[in-house]
Amino acid sequence: MSDAQAARTTDPSGLVADLEAARDARDDARAAVADVGKERLRDLRDALDGLERLFDQYEADATGTGDFKSYIDFQDDLVAYVEDLDDDLPEREAFESLLDLFKKKRLSESDFAEARDRLADARDLVGRLDDLEAARDDYVKTRQRLEARADEYAEEVEQLERLQRLGNADLDAPVETLREPIETYDERVREAFASFRESAPARDVLGFVATTQSYPLVGFEPVPEDLAAFVTDREAGTEPLPQLLEYAEYSPSKLDHYVAEPRALKRAVGGNRTYLDRLDADPLTVGWPPAPAEELKHRLEELVSVVARFADDDVLAALHAVRRRVRDDDYQRLRTAAVAEHELTEAEKQRIESGVANDLEAAREAERELRDALDRL
């Protein structure tokens, strides 16, 4: 691909021109078919196919000094075939001319070649159906290229808007005043949940996780149904999770000394080990950098209700401290600075320094041009 061709495949104006050309080609192909009639062209295609099958059947035997019976059968079948064609069939005269062409005492391969030549215009007409299908396919693929490029520009706009936003961050802002209460809470809630998971009955821990399904912003994965039923219905559910996981490693004969239904435990607990190993306090933490204020405010409301079910006052006090900090007027300024400090790569920082406003406007304009073309063409 040449540099000019490569540029055309990505340049919005070139892509729009391609779509216009594909649209025009499709419309021209559609008009060419409509000029004759789609059904009439399909009938013509069927007629040509049927005649070619007739030629294939007799050509070898009816030519030269071949079988005389085949020659007579071919003459009869050809007459019957042509007479049965619809009077309105395009290029019917070409078919009729074959009756005179083959009305001779001996046929040769050149006669069949001449017959096919006489049907060239008919085949050209039928080709309009193929041309329309190809034009439609090209139009669809060209639209898809435009859509994909428009999506790429949309992604670029999003990235540049992010850089522009982070480029305006106050990197001297005292982000520690935001980081400290969040890290304090996250550390305390991790410790509290780890203690709860290690010591509380398994049915209480998993029951707690089940209740969080009423709080969609907390985000625990649902407890597997067979595991929930086991810890609820069996005496073993009063044991802590670490003990159940240890039991699941025992052989059935050894486990028979500790629980009433060893195989049920191995299926429910051992079969869900991956889920249990991953069960930690991550859904209860705030994380760094924190989420936008409006999003985090709603999540903290749910966390207060959820964490109070197992944690002590120290954890809740830390959580309330985070809530107060998120409601402060300077939260967004500190968060933006925290995100910039945490997320920006050196390459992104250099791009911010060189300026992104012109690139952003160019990307927006390119996306608009492509979206408008998709709506219009």
C-alpha positions as CSV (number, residue, x, y, z in Angstrom):
1,M,0.0,0.0,0.0
2,S,1.4,3.4,-1.0
3,D,1.7,6.3,1.5
4,A,-1.2,8.0,-0.3
5,Q,-3.4,4.9,-0.1
6,A,-2.5,4.5,3.6
7,A,-3.4,8.1,4.3
8,R,-6.7,7.7,2.5
9,T,-7.7,4.7,4.6
10,T,-7.4,6.8,7.8
11,D,-8.1,10.4,6.6
12,P,-11.8,11.3,7.4
13,S,-12.3,13.1,4.1
14,G,-10.9,10.2,2.1
15,L,-13.1,7.7,4.0
16,V,-16.2,9.9,3.4
17,A,-15.3,10.1,-0.3
18,D,-15.0,6.3,-0.4
19,L,-18.4,5.9,1.2
20,E,-19.9,8.4,-1.3
21,A,-18.4,6.4,-4.1
22,A,-19.6,3.1,-2.7
23,R,-23.1,4.6,-2.2
24,D,-23.2,5.9,-5.8
25,A,-21.9,2.5,-7.2
26,R,-24.6,0.7,-5.2
27,D,-27.3,3.1,-6.4
28,D,-26.1,2.7,-10.0
29,A,-26.1,-1.1,-9.8
30,R,-29.6,-1.0,-8.2
31,A,-30.9,1.2,-11.0
32,A,-29.3,-1.1,-13.7
33,V,-31.1,-4.0,-12.2
34,A,-34.4,-2.1,-11.9
35,D,-34.1,-1.0,-15.5
36,V,-34.6,-4.7,-16.6
37,G,-36.4,-6.0,-13.5
38,K,-34.9,-8.2,-10.8
39,E,-37.3,-11.1,-11.4
40,R,-36.8,-10.9,-15.1
41,L,-33.0,-11.1,-14.6
42,R,-33.3,-14.0,-12.3
43,D,-35.5,-15.8,-14.9
44,L,-32.8,-15.0,-17.5
45,R,-30.1,-16.5,-15.2
46,D,-32.2,-19.6,-14.7
47,A,-32.6,-19.9,-18.5
48,L,-28.9,-19.6,-19.1
49,D,-28.1,-22.1,-16.5
50,G,-30.6,-24.5,-17.9
51,L,-29.3,-24.1,-21.4
52,E,-25.8,-24.7,-20.3
53,R,-26.8,-27.9,-18.6
54,L,-28.4,-28.9,-21.9
55,F,-25.2,-28.2,-23.7
56,D,-23.1,-30.1,-21.2
57,Q,-25.5,-33.1,-21.6
58,Y,-25.2,-33.3,-25.4
59,E,-22.2,-31.5,-26.6
60,A,-19.7,-34.4,-26.5
61,D,-22.0,-36.9,-28.1
62,A,-23.9,-34.7,-30.7
63,T,-20.8,-33.2,-32.4
64,G,-18.7,-34.5,-35.2
65,T,-19.4,-38.1,-36.1
66,G,-20.9,-38.7,-32.7
67,D,-24.1,-40.6,-31.8
68,F,-26.9,-39.7,-34.2
69,K,-29.5,-40.4,-31.6
70,S,-27.9,-37.9,-29.3
71,Y,-28.0,-35.4,-32.2
72,I,-31.7,-35.9,-32.7
73,D,-32.5,-35.8,-28.9
74,F,-30.5,-32.6,-28.6
75,Q,-32.5,-31.0,-31.5
76,D,-35.8,-32.0,-29.9
77,D,-34.8,-30.9,-26.4
78,L,-33.4,-27.6,-27.6
79,V,-36.6,-26.7,-29.5
80,A,-38.8,-27.7,-26.5
81,Y,-36.5,-25.7,-24.1
82,V,-36.6,-22.5,-26.2
83,E,-40.3,-22.7,-26.9
84,D,-41.0,-23.1,-23.2
85,L,-39.2,-19.8,-22.3
86,D,-41.3,-16.9,-21.2
87,D,-42.2,-14.5,-24.0
88,D,-41.1,-11.6,-21.9
89,L,-37.7,-13.1,-21.2
90,P,-34.8,-10.6,-21.9
91,E,-32.7,-11.5,-24.9
92,R,-35.2,-14.2,-25.9
93,E,-34.3,-13.5,-29.5
94,A,-30.7,-14.8,-28.8
95,F,-32.2,-18.0,-27.5
96,E,-34.4,-18.4,-30.6
97,S,-31.5,-17.8,-32.9
98,L,-29.9,-20.9,-31.6
99,L,-32.6,-23.0,-33.3
100,D,-31.4,-21.9,-36.7
101,L,-27.7,-22.2,-35.6
102,F,-28.2,-25.9,-34.7
103,K,-30.5,-26.7,-37.6
104,K,-27.9,-28.6,-39.7
105,K,-26.9,-32.2,-40.5
106,R,-23.7,-32.2,-38.5
107,L,-22.7,-30.2,-35.4
108,S,-19.3,-29.2,-34.3
109,E,-17.7,-27.7,-31.2
110,S,-17.5,-24.4,-33.0
111,D,-21.3,-24.4,-33.2
112,F,-21.6,-24.6,-29.4
113,A,-18.9,-21.9,-29.1
114,E,-20.9,-19.7,-31.4
115,A,-24.1,-20.4,-29.4
116,R,-22.3,-19.2,-26.2
117,D,-21.1,-16.1,-28.0
118,R,-24.6,-15.2,-29.0
119,L,-25.7,-15.3,-25.4
120,A,-22.9,-13.0,-24.3
121,D,-25.3,-10.0,-24.0
122,A,-27.7,-12.1,-21.9
123,R,-24.8,-13.1,-19.6
124,D,-23.9,-9.4,-19.3
125,L,-27.4,-8.6,-18.3
126,V,-27.4,-11.3,-15.6
127,G,-24.1,-9.9,-14.4
128,R,-26.0,-6.9,-13.2
129,L,-27.3,-9.1,-10.3
130,D,-23.8,-10.0,-9.3
131,D,-22.7,-6.4,-9.7
132,L,-25.5,-5.3,-7.4
133,E,-24.5,-7.8,-4.8
134,A,-20.9,-6.8,-5.0
135,A,-21.8,-3.1,-4.8
136,R,-23.9,-3.7,-1.7
137,D,-21.2,-5.7,-0.1
138,D,-18.6,-3.0,-0.8
139,Y,-21.0,-0.3,0.6
140,V,-21.5,-2.3,3.8
141,K,-17.8,-2.9,4.3
142,T,-17.0,0.8,3.6
143,R,-19.5,1.9,6.2
144,Q,-18.0,-0.5,8.7
145,R,-14.6,1.1,8.1
146,L,-16.1,4.5,8.7
147,E,-17.8,3.3,11.9
148,A,-14.6,1.7,13.1
149,R,-12.6,4.9,12.4
150,A,-15.2,7.0,14.1
151,D,-15.0,4.8,17.2
152,E,-11.2,5.2,17.1
153,Y,-11.6,9.0,17.0
154,A,-14.2,8.8,19.9
155,E,-11.7,6.8,21.9
156,E,-9.0,9.4,21.1
157,V,-11.3,12.2,22.1
158,E,-11.9,10.5,25.5
159,Q,-8.2,10.0,26.1
160,L,-7.3,13.6,25.1
161,E,-10.1,15.0,27.3
162,R,-8.7,12.9,30.2
163,L,-5.2,14.3,29.5
164,Q,-6.5,17.8,29.3
165,R,-8.4,17.4,32.6
166,L,-5.4,15.9,34.3
167,G,-3.2,18.5,32.8
168,N,-5.1,21.1,34.7
169,A,-4.5,19.3,38.0
170,D,-2.9,21.1,40.9
171,L,0.1,18.8,41.4
172,D,1.0,20.8,44.5
173,A,-2.3,20.1,46.1
174,P,-2.0,18.4,49.6
175,V,-3.3,15.0,48.4
176,E,-2.0,13.4,51.7
177,T,-5.0,14.9,53.5
178,L,-7.2,12.7,51.3
179,R,-4.9,9.7,51.1
180,E,-4.5,9.3,54.9
181,P,-8.2,8.8,55.9
182,I,-8.7,6.5,52.9
183,E,-5.7,4.3,53.6
184,T,-6.6,4.3,57.3
185,Y,-10.1,3.0,56.5
186,D,-9.0,0.5,53.9
187,E,-6.4,-1.0,56.3
188,R,-8.9,-1.3,59.2
189,V,-11.6,-2.8,57.1
190,R,-9.2,-5.4,55.6
191,E,-8.1,-6.4,59.1
192,A,-11.7,-6.5,60.4
193,F,-12.9,-8.6,57.5
194,A,-9.9,-11.0,57.7
195,S,-10.7,-11.5,61.4
196,F,-14.4,-12.0,60.7
197,R,-13.6,-14.5,57.9
198,E,-11.1,-16.4,60.1
199,S,-13.2,-16.8,63.3
200,A,-16.9,-16.4,62.6
201,P,-19.1,-19.4,61.6
202,A,-19.0,-20.0,57.9
203,R,-22.7,-19.6,57.6
204,D,-22.4,-16.1,59.2
205,V,-19.7,-15.0,56.9
206,L,-21.4,-16.3,53.7
207,G,-24.7,-15.0,55.0
208,F,-23.2,-11.6,55.3
209,V,-21.9,-11.8,51.7
210,A,-25.4,-12.8,50.6
211,T,-26.9,-9.8,52.3
212,T,-24.6,-7.5,50.3
213,Q,-26.5,-8.4,47.1
214,S,-29.0,-5.8,48.2
215,Y,-26.1,-3.2,48.0
216,P,-25.0,-3.3,44.3
217,L,-22.2,-0.7,44.8
218,V,-20.4,-3.0,47.3
219,G,-19.7,-5.7,44.7
220,F,-19.2,-9.0,46.3
221,E,-19.6,-12.0,44.0
222,P,-22.8,-14.0,44.9
223,V,-22.2,-17.1,47.0
224,P,-22.5,-20.3,45.0
225,E,-25.9,-21.9,45.6
226,D,-24.6,-25.3,46.6
227,L,-22.1,-23.7,49.1
228,A,-24.8,-21.5,50.6
229,A,-27.1,-24.4,51.1
230,F,-24.4,-26.5,52.6
231,V,-23.3,-24.1,55.4
232,T,-27.0,-23.2,56.1
233,D,-28.3,-26.7,56.4
234,R,-25.4,-28.7,57.8
235,E,-23.8,-28.6,61.3
236,A,-20.5,-28.1,59.7
237,G,-21.7,-24.6,58.7
238,T,-21.0,-23.5,62.3
239,E,-17.2,-24.0,61.7
240,P,-15.1,-21.1,60.5
241,L,-14.2,-21.1,56.8
242,P,-10.5,-21.9,57.3
243,Q,-11.6,-25.1,59.2
244,L,-13.9,-26.1,56.4
245,L,-11.2,-25.6,53.8
246,E,-8.9,-27.7,55.9
247,Y,-11.5,-30.4,56.1
248,A,-12.0,-30.4,52.4
249,E,-8.3,-31.5,52.0
250,Y,-9.0,-34.6,54.2
251,S,-9.7,-38.0,52.7
252,P,-13.4,-39.1,53.0
253,S,-12.5,-41.7,55.6
254,K,-10.6,-39.2,57.7
255,L,-13.2,-36.6,57.3
256,D,-15.9,-39.0,58.5
257,H,-14.5,-38.5,62.0
258,Y,-15.3,-34.8,61.9
259,V,-18.5,-34.2,59.9
260,A,-21.6,-36.1,59.3
261,E,-21.6,-36.0,55.5
262,P,-18.0,-35.9,54.3
263,R,-18.7,-36.2,50.6
264,A,-21.2,-33.3,50.7
265,L,-18.6,-31.1,52.4
266,K,-16.0,-32.0,49.8
267,R,-18.4,-31.2,46.9
268,A,-19.7,-27.9,48.4
269,V,-16.5,-26.6,50.0
270,G,-13.8,-28.3,47.9
271,G,-15.7,-27.6,44.7
272,N,-15.8,-23.8,45.5
273,R,-12.3,-23.4,46.9
274,T,-11.4,-20.8,44.2
275,Y,-14.4,-18.7,45.3
276,L,-13.5,-19.0,49.0
277,D,-9.8,-18.3,48.4
278,R,-10.7,-15.1,46.6
279,L,-13.2,-13.9,49.3
280,D,-11.5,-10.9,50.8
281,A,-12.3,-7.3,51.8
282,D,-11.6,-5.7,48.3
283,P,-15.3,-4.9,47.7
284,L,-15.4,-3.0,51.0
285,T,-12.4,-0.8,50.4
286,V,-12.2,2.7,48.8
287,G,-8.9,2.3,46.9
288,W,-6.5,4.8,45.6
289,P,-7.0,7.0,43.7
290,P,-10.6,7.3,44.8
291,A,-13.7,7.4,42.5
292,P,-15.4,10.7,41.6
293,A,-17.3,12.4,44.4
294,E,-20.8,11.6,43.2
295,E,-20.0,8.0,42.6
296,L,-18.2,7.5,45.8
297,K,-20.8,9.3,47.9
298,H,-23.4,6.7,47.0
299,R,-21.1,3.8,47.5
300,L,-20.0,5.1,51.0
301,E,-23.7,5.2,52.0
302,E,-24.0,1.5,51.2
303,L,-20.7,0.7,52.9
304,V,-21.8,2.3,56.1
305,S,-24.8,-0.1,56.2
306,V,-22.7,-3.1,55.1
307,V,-19.6,-2.7,57.3
308,A,-21.6,-2.1,60.4
309,R,-22.7,-5.7,60.2
310,F,-19.3,-7.1,61.2
311,A,-16.9,-4.3,62.0
312,D,-16.2,-2.4,65.3
313,D,-16.5,1.3,66.0
314,D,-12.9,2.0,64.9
315,V,-13.6,0.9,61.4
316,L,-16.8,2.8,61.2
317,A,-15.2,5.9,62.6
318,A,-12.5,5.7,59.8
319,L,-15.3,5.2,57.2
320,H,-17.2,8.2,58.5
321,A,-14.0,10.2,58.3
322,V,-13.7,9.3,54.6
323,R,-17.3,10.3,54.0
324,R,-16.7,13.7,55.5
325,R,-13.6,14.2,53.4
326,V,-15.4,13.3,50.2
327,R,-18.0,16.0,51.0
328,D,-15.4,18.7,51.4
329,D,-15.3,21.4,48.7
330,D,-11.7,20.6,47.8
331,Y,-12.3,16.9,47.2
332,Q,-12.4,17.1,43.4
333,R,-9.2,19.2,43.3
334,L,-7.4,16.7,45.5
335,R,-8.8,13.7,43.6
336,T,-7.8,15.1,40.2
337,A,-4.3,15.7,41.5
338,A,-4.2,12.2,43.0
339,V,-5.3,10.6,39.7
340,A,-2.8,12.7,37.7
341,E,0.0,11.7,40.1
342,H,-1.0,8.0,40.1
343,E,-2.0,7.4,36.4
344,L,0.0,9.7,34.1
345,T,2.9,8.1,32.3
346,E,6.0,10.1,31.3
347,A,4.9,10.0,27.7
348,E,1.5,11.4,28.7
349,K,3.1,14.1,30.8
350,Q,5.2,15.1,27.9
351,R,2.2,15.3,25.6
352,I,0.4,17.5,28.1
353,E,3.4,19.8,28.2
354,S,3.3,20.1,24.4
355,G,-0.4,20.8,24.5
356,V,-3.4,18.7,23.6
357,A,-6.1,21.3,22.8
358,N,-5.4,21.3,19.0
359,D,-5.2,17.5,18.9
360,L,-8.5,17.3,20.8
361,E,-10.3,19.7,18.5
362,A,-9.0,17.9,15.5
363,A,-10.2,14.5,16.8
364,R,-13.6,15.9,17.7
365,E,-14.0,17.4,14.2
366,A,-12.9,14.2,12.5
367,E,-15.4,12.1,14.5
368,R,-18.2,14.6,13.7
369,E,-17.3,14.4,10.0
370,L,-17.5,10.7,10.0
371,R,-20.7,10.5,12.1
372,D,-22.4,13.0,9.9
373,A,-21.4,11.0,6.8
374,L,-22.8,7.8,8.3
375,D,-26.1,9.6,9.0
376,R,-26.2,11.1,5.6
377,L,-25.0,8.4,3.2
